[in-house]
Amino acid sequence: MLKRVISITLAFIGLLVGAGFATGQETIQYFVSHGSIGIAGAVLAGLLISIGGMLSLQLGSYFLADEHNEVFQDISKKWVARFMDVSVMITLFSLGFVMLAGAGSTFNQQFGWPTWVGSTVMLALVIASGFLDINKVSNVIGALTPAMIIAVIIAFTYMMFNLPDDLSSLNDVAVQAESPISPWWLSAINYAGLVEIMAISMVLVIGGSYLDPRESSLGGLVGGIAYTVLLVMISVTLFLGADKVEGSSVPNLTLFEEIHPVMAIIAVFIVYAMIYNSAIGMFYALGRRLSAGKQSKFRLYFIITTLVGYAISFIGFGSLMAKVYPILGYLGLLLIAVLVIFYLRDRRKIASESKRRNKIRDLAYRKHHPDKEFTDDHAAEMEKLMGDSQISDDYLSDAVQEEVTDSLVQDDSVDFSEEDAEQLRDTDTPDSAKS
C-alpha cells in the first residue's frame, strides 16, 4: 500500500508543479502581491488543493476512469457534465497558450532573446512530441520534477540564511505587484480552483489507474500537503526577495541569478522543461478529447490547436496570466463544488467499494500466486464480490489482474515472471479456480 500511495503522491505533485509555480509569476500575482498576509493565502490554497486532489483521485479510482468526461457524466446531470467538460477543454487550451508565452519569457529574461524564439522552440517541441509515444516523453520530462523541488528548497534555504536587512519595507515592495484578484483570501480560493481545473483531466486518469479509492485518496492528500509546503516555501522566498524580483517576468530565474549565475543557467532549463511538460500535457489532452470517437483526426486537431495557441501567446505571458487565470479559477471552484456534493452523497458507497476491491485483490493475489491455494469457494466469493461492484466484471477483472500481477513480478521472493503475467493477460478469466 505504501508504495502505491507514494507513487500516486509523486505523480500528483509532478502534475501540479509545472503550471502551478514553475515561473514564479503565478505565486507573485496570487500571493506575494497581497503582502505578508499572502503567505496565509498560500496555506489556505494548499489546504483546498489537498481536499480537491484527494476527492479527484478517489473518484478517478472509484470509476476506474480512462478520461474525465465519463466521470462527469456519472457524478452529475447531463447539462452539468457538459458544462464541466467544455470548461476543462477551455482550460486545457488556455493553459497551453499561456505556457507557450511563458516559454518565450523564460528565454527572453535569461538570454535576452526575442520572446518569439522561446515560444517557437516550445511550439516545435510540442508538435514533434505529438508524433511520438507521449508516455515515454512525459516520463523523461517528469523525471525533472524532483529537480524543480530541489531548486525550490535551495532558494528557500538561501533566503533564510540571507534575510534582507529591512524586513519592514518588504511588504510595501510586494504590494506594488499587480494582483488580478482581491482580497487575499479570495485570491487563494481562486488559485485552488485554478489548480483543480488545470489538473482534473489527468488527475482522474491517474486515479483510474489504481484499484483502491482509499489509497488514491490518501495519495492525493499527502501529495496536496507536500505541494502546500512547496507553495508556501516559494511564496516566502519570493516575498523575502520582493525587491529583487520586482517587475520580473520569470521571478524564479531572477532569484537563482541572485544566488549564483550558474544556478540561473541550470534553473532556466528546469523551468523550461516544466513548462514543456505542462504545454504538451494540455495540448495533447485537448487533442485527444476533440478527436474522441475519431482518433484518425487526433494529429490534425492537435496541430491546429497548438498553432492557434502559439498565435495567441504573443499577447504576452504576464498579461495572459492576469486575464485568463482568474476566469479559470472560478470555473474550477464550480468543479470542486460538484465533486464535494457527489462525495458527500455517495461516500458510503465509495467506502464499501474500496473494501470490496481490497477483498477481490486479496483473492486475486491468492489465485495468481504460484504457492497459494485457490479453491472453488474462493472463486465463488470472487465472482460474487465482482458482481456486487458498480464496475463491469471484465473491466474490474482486468484492473485487478494488472495490479496483482505487477506486484508478483516485482516480488523477488515469488517465482513469477513478466512472461507469466503476459500469459495470464491472454488466457485468464475472473472466476476460474486455480487447478
N, C-alpha and C positions, 0 to 999 in steps of 0.2 A: 504493500500500500504506500509506504513512504516514498519509494522510488517513483511511483506513478504521480503522487502529489508533487514531488519536486519537478518532475518533467512538465506537468501542467503549469506550475508556478513559473518556470523559466520561459516557457512558450508565451505565457500571458505577458510577462514583463517585456520580453523581446518585441512583442507586437505593439506595446504602448509607447516604448521609448522613442521610436523613430519620429513619429509626428507629434508626440507629447511634449518633448522638450529638447530635441536634438540641437536646435539652433540657439535656444535661449530666448528668442524673441517672444515665444509663447509665454514663457514664465514672466518676462518683463511686463507684457501687456495685461496679463490676467492677475498677477500677484504683486510684483515689485512696484508697479505704478501706483499702488494704494499705500505705499509706505510700509512701516513696520507691521501694521495690522494685516498686511497682505500675507505674512507668514502664517498667521492663523487661518487665512483663506486657503493656503496650500494644504494645511492639515484637514480642514473641512472637505475640500475637494477630494483629497486622498481617501478619506473615510467613505464618501459617497461612491467613489470609483471601486473601492473594495466591495461594497454591497452590490453594485451593478455587475462587477466581474463575477462575484460569487453566484448571483442569480443566473447570469447569462451562460456560464459554463455548466451550471447544474441543469438548465433547461436543454442545452445542446446535448448533454449526455442522456437526459431523460428521453428525448425524442430520437437519439442517435442520428443527429442532424447531418445531412450532406450539404445543405445550403440554407440560408437564412429564411427564405420565403416560406418554406414548408413549416417552420416553427411558428412564424407569424400567423399562418392560416390556422394552426392548431390552437393557439392561445387567445385568439381574438376574432371578432366578427369580420366578415369578408371585406367591408369597406375600410375597417381599421387596418387590416393586414395589408391591403393595397396601398393605403396611405404610408404605412411604415416602410413598405418595400420601395416605393418611389422616393421616400426620404433618404433611405440608405443609398440608393443609386445616385441621388443628387450629392450626397456626402462623399461617395467614392470619387465622383468626377471632380468635385470642388477641392478635396484634399489632394487629388492628383495634380491639378494645375498649380495649387499653392506650393506643393513640393518641387515642381519644375522651377517655379520662381525662386524658391529657397536655394536651389542648386546654383542658380545664376548669382545670387547674392553672396553665397559662400566663396566661390572663386573670385568674385569681384573684390570682396573685402581682403582676402588673404594675398592674392596675386596681382590685384589691380586690373584684371582682365575685364572687358565689357561683360555685362550680365548675360548677354545672349550666348556667350561662349559656354559658361557653365550649364545654362539651360539646354543648349543644343547637344552638348555631350551627354547630358542626362536623358534627353529625348532619344538619342541614338542607342544608349544602353537599354532603355526601357523597351523600345521597339524590337531590338535584337533579342532581348530576353523572352519576348512573346513567342519567338520561334524555337525556343529551347525548352528543356524539361524544367518547368518552373520550380518544382520541388527541390531539385539539385541546386539551382541558382539561389533560392531563398535560404537553403541550409548553409551555403557557403557564406552569404552575407550575414545571416543570422548569427553566425559564429563570432561576428564583431560586436554583438550586443554586450558581452562581458567587458570588452574594451571601452565601450561608452560608459558603463557603470564604473569601471576603474578610474576613468578620466574624471567623472563627477566627484568621486571620493578624493582624488588627488587635489582637484581645485578647491574643494571644501576644506580639506586639511591645510592647504596653503593659506587660505584666507583666515583660518582660525589662528595660525601662528604669525600672521602678518596683518593684524587688525589695524584699521585706519586710526590715525591719531585723534580725529574729531568725529566720534560716532554720532554726536548730536546733529551734525549737519547732513548726515546721510539721508535722513527722512525727507528733508527739503529737496535734495537732489533727485531722490527716487520718484517723488510725485510729479516731477517735471515730465516724465514719460507719459505719453497719451494712453489712456485706458478706454477701451471700447465699451466697458460696462461698469456701472457703479450702482450701489456701494460695493464694498469688498466682498460681502457675503453672497451677493447675487452673482458677482464675477466668479466666485468659487463654485457656486452651484452650476452656473453656465458651463464652466470648464469641465465639470464632471459629466454633464450631458454631452459635451463635445467629444470627450474621450469615449464615452459609451457608444455613441452612434458611429464614431470613427472605427471602432474595433468590433462592433457587434457581428458583422458578417463573418469574419474569421474566427471570432471567439466561439460562436455557436458551432462552427465546424470543428474547432479544436476540442470542444466539449463532446461533440458527437463521435470522436474517435476513442473515447473512454467509456467503459461499460457502466461504471458505478456513479450515479449522480452525486452521491455524498462525497466521494473522492474528488470529483471535478469541482464541487462547491468549495471544498477545503483548499484545493489548489488555487482557486480564484481569490479566496480570502487571503491566503498567505501572499500570493502574488500582488494583490492590491495593497496590502500592508507594506510590502517591500517597495512597491512603486511610490507609496506615500513617503517613505523615508527618503528615497532618492529625490522626489519632488521638493520636499522641504529642504534638503541639503542644497539643491541647485538654487532654490529661491533665496535661502540665506546667503549663499555665496554671491549671487548677483546683487542682492541688496547691499552687502558689505562692499561690493565693488561698483556701486552705482555711479560714482564719479568717474570711473574708468570706462564703463560700457555705455555711457550716455550717448545717444544718437547712433549707436552701432546697429547695423542690420543683422549681424550674427554675433550677439553678445558673448556666447561661449568661446568663440575664437579670440575675441579681444581679451578675455580673461586668461586664456592659455598663453597668449602673446606676453601678457604681464608676468606670468610665471617664468617662461623661457621661450625664446623664438623657436627652438627645436620642438617644444611641446605643441606650439601652434601649427607647425607643419604636420606633425602626427595627427593632431586633432582635426585638421581640415579634411583629411581622408576618412577619419572615423565618422565625422558629421556627414560627409558626402555619401558614405556607404549607408548610413542610417536613413538619409533622405531617399536614396535609391530604393532601399528596402520598402519604404512606405509607398513611394511612387509606383513601383512595379506591382505591389500588392493591391493598390487602389485600382489602377487601370486594368489589371488582369482580372480582378474580381468583377469589375464592371463589364468587361468584355464577355465574361462567362455568363453573367446574368442577362445581358442583352441578347445573347445568342442561345439562350435556353430553348431546347427543342429544335434548334437548327445549328448544330455545332460546326457545320462547314462554314458558317458566317463569322466564326469567332475572330479570326485574324483580321477580317475586314473591319468589324466593329471596334476591335482593339486598336488598330492603327488610326482609324478615323477619330475616335475619342481622344487618343493621345495627341494627335496633331492639333485638334481643336483646343485641348488643354494647353498645349505649347503656345498657341497664339494668345490665349487669354493671360498666360503667365507674364506677359510683358507689361501688364498694368503695374507690376511691382510687388515684391514679397510682403513688405510691411503693410501696404495699402490693402492688398488682398486679404491678409490675415485679419486686419482690423474690421473689414466689412463682412467677410464670409463666415469666420469662426463663430461670432455670436449667434447668427441665424441657425447654424448647425447645432449649436449648444442647446438652443430652445427646443429644436426637434428631438434632440437626444433626451431631454427631460421628459417629453411625452412618451418616448420609448421606455424609459425607466419606469414610468408610472404603469404602463401596460404590463411590464414584467413583474412588478411588485403585486399588482392586482391578481395576476394569474397565480403567482406563488402563494399568496395568502388564501386563495380559493382552493388550490389543489395541493397544498403542501403535504397533507396526509397521504395522498395518492403517490406523490413523489417519494416519500419516505418508505412506503410499502414496496414500491417498485425497486428501490435501492436494496432493501433486504432480500427481495425475491431474486434479484440478479446476483447477489453475493452467494446465495444458495445454489443457483444454477452454475455459477463459476466454480464453486467447490466441487459440484458433481462432475462438471466437465473436466476439471483437473484430475479427479479420480479416474474418469473414463479414459483419458489420454495418457495418463502416467503408466509407463511400462511395468511398474512393480506394484500397482494397486489393483484391487478387485473392483469391478463394476458389474453389478448384478442386474437382473431384470427388474427388481424392485427399485433400484437406483434409476434405471431407465424410465420406469413408470412415473417416479417422482419428478424427474426432469421434464418429462412430457407435460405433466400437469402444471408445473410451475411456468413453463413456457407458454402454455395455453392461457394462463391467467394474466400474462403480461400484455400491456397495451401495444407492444411492438409485435409485428408478424413473426411467426415461428422461424421462417427461413432467414429473415434479416437478423433476428436476435441470435440465432444459432451461429451465423457467420461471424458476428461481432464477438460472441463468447469464445468461439473456437480460435479466432485470431489472437485474442488476448492471452488465452491459456497456452496455446502452442508457442507463442513468443516467450512466455515465461519459462516453459520447459526447455526450449532451445538455449536460453541464456543461463540455465541452471547447470553448472558443470558436474554436479553430483548425479544428474539424471542422464541415462543413456537415451537421448532424444535429439535427433539432428534436424537440420533445416530440410533435408530430404524427406524425413518422416512427416514434418509439418506440411510440406508441399503435397505429399501423397494424401494426407487427410483432407486437404482443401478440395481435392478432386473426387474423393470417394465417400466422405463421411456423411451421415445423416444424424439429426438431432436426437433421435430416441432409440438408436440401436444399442444393444448391450455389448460390452466387450466380450469377445469369445474367449 
